[in-house]
């Protein structure tokens, strides 16, 4: 991989049809997350159809991109803890245990947003994260998130239900 290329977590989740992060959902938000040292980063540009009030990003969309960014981060962190490359076996998938978003300022729908998440704790199947959302250099939302590992290919006897 070229040093300028980013390895996106979502590119290593085949069959993912999630509205927020699924590569296989062509009408979804298609967020892309990557590592920046110990933080994961997602830079996402909204579209007019995702506004709440005029020129402001809808709060539900904000929650969705935070949620999906954190689920991807939990998955990538698990691989990192095991010194494995993304996409290697066994495959893991995470789902939201809790999502607590605090909206601090209105978020522009006309400029890219930047999400930065950090893993705070891992205990068994649970990963606790903090995520901040920035718009035009200002923190406009923050979240506490719990991700639960709901699929571990090494322990499953059936096919991954999280693939299309």
N, C-alpha and C positions, 0 to 999 in steps of 0.2 A: 504494500500500500504506500502510495506517495505520502510524504510527511505532511502535505497540505490537505490530504483527504481525511475526512472524519469517518470513523466506523460508527454507524447509527445502530442503536439497540434494536429498533423496529425492523431493520433489514434482516435480523436473525430470528424472526418470529414467523416462520412460514405458516400460511393458512389463516393469518390473523385478520378477521373481518370487523374488528372493533371500530366504532364510529370515530373515536378520537385518535387511535394510533395504528389502526390496521392498514397495512400496505394493500391488502386485498379488498378494502372498502373504498372504491373509487369516488364515492360521494361523501366520504368522511373528511375529517380534519387533516389527516396524514401528518401528524407531528413527527419530528425526528429528534432523537436525543443522543447525546454523546458525552464522553468524559472530558472534563477539564480538571486535571489532577484529581482531587478527592470529591469534587462536585460534578454532578451531571448537569448538562446545559441543553436547553431547547430554545431555539429562536423560531418564532412562528408568526406569519403574517395573516391576519384575518381578512375576511371579505365582507362586503357591505351587508350581505344576508345574515351575518352574525352580530349585527348591532343590537343593543338594548335600546337605550334612548339614542337620539340622533348623534352620530359620530362616537358613541361609546360602546365598548365591547360588552356583550351580554354576560351577566354573572354566571349563568349556567354553563356557558362556553368556557369561561375562566375556570370553573370547577372541573370541567371535563379535561381540559388540557393539563391542569395540575395533576389530576387523578392519573391520567394515562402516562404522563411523564414520570410520575413516581412509581407506577407499576413496572415500567420499563427499567427504571433505575434499580429497583429491588431485584429484578431478574439479573441485570448486568452485574450488580454487586455480588450476588451469589456466585456467579461464574468467576468473578475476580477473587473472591475469598478462596476458591478452589484452584486458583491459578490456571483456569481454563479459558480458552478463547470463546467468544460469543458464538453460539450456534453449535457448539460441540455437545456430545451426548454425555450424560443424560440431559434432556430438555426440561426446563422449568417454566412454569407460568404462574403469575400472581394475580390476585383479585383484591379489591378494596375491602378492608376490614372496617376502617373508619376514615372519614375525610372531614376535617374541620377547617373551613376557609374563613379567614377574616379579611374583609374588603376594607382597605385603608383609604384609597383615593379612587376617583373615576379613572378608568383605563381607556385610552384612546383606541378606537377601532380602525384608525387610519395609519397607524405605525406598527412596526413589528413589536412583539412582546418577547421578553427573555425570561425564561424560567431557570432557576438554579436550585437544585435539590441536594441534600446531604443525608446520608444514612447516619442515624443517631445510635441505633441499637439493633442487633439481630438476636433473636431468641427462638430456637427451634424453627417453626414455619413462619414466624412473625418478624417483619422488618419495619422498624419505626423510622420515619423520615420527616424532615422539615423542608419546605419548599417556599421560595420567594418568587414573586412575579414582578417584573419591572417593565415600565412603559416610559419611553423617552428618558431613561436614566433614573426614574423615581420608582421606589417600591410602592406598588398599588394594591398588592394582596400578599398574604402569607398563609401557609397551611401546615397543619400537623396531620400526618397521614400514617395509617397502619396498613401495610401490605401483607397479605397472607398467601403463602405458597399453596396453591390449590392443585397443582399438577407437578409431579416429579416422575419422569419417564422411568427412572430406575425402580420405582415402587408401584407402578401401575400395571395392572393385568389387562386393561382395556385400552383401546385407542384414545388418543388425546381428543377430548370433547371440545377443546378450545381452538381447534382447527376447523376450517370450513369443509 
